[in-house]
Amino acid sequence: MSSDGWEIYKDQVVAKSGQVTKETPSTKPILDRAKMQTVIDAVVANTVKADDQFTGAATQQLYEESQEQPELLEMLDAVLNYRATAEQYGFFRTYINAARQASKAQESE
């Protein structure tokens, strides 16, 4: 199964670079809040440039929700640092897709 340059093999996520993530990554986030905000801002800017503002808005929404839910911050940090488990990456994709669809539906109203 492939999505956005990721491959899932036997419950491991492989990034475009070929790096295989560990099934039980460290729970300590690599990025602090300020660095995470910088990364999120870059993601949003890149999605706007790519004419995919819904993905940027969904990512921003996930980041904002992670301020109150540490498990979301851990998951987002793991995805952005290419060390997400298959479960974390699956949740991320499901969340982003649902948020994108909600934004599209809201815009069309």
Stockholm file with secondary structure:
# STOCKHOLM 1.0

chainA/1-109         MSSDGWEIYKDQVVAKSGQVTKETPSTKPILDRAKMQTVIDAVVANTVKADDQFTGAATQQLYEESQEQPELLEMLDAVLNYRATAEQYGFFRTYINAARQASKAQESE
#=GR chainA/1-109 SS CEETTEEEETTEEECTTCCBCCSSCCSSCSSCHHHHHHHHHHHHHHHHHTTCHHHHHHHHHHHHHHTTCHHHHHHHHHHHTTCCCHHHHHHHHHHHHHHHHHHHHHHHC
#=GC SS_cons         CEETTEEEETTEEECTTCCBCCSSCCSSCSSCHHHHHHHHHHHHHHHHHTTCHHHHHHHHHHHHHHTTCHHHHHHHHHHHTTCCCHHHHHHHHHHHHHHHHHHHHHHHC
//
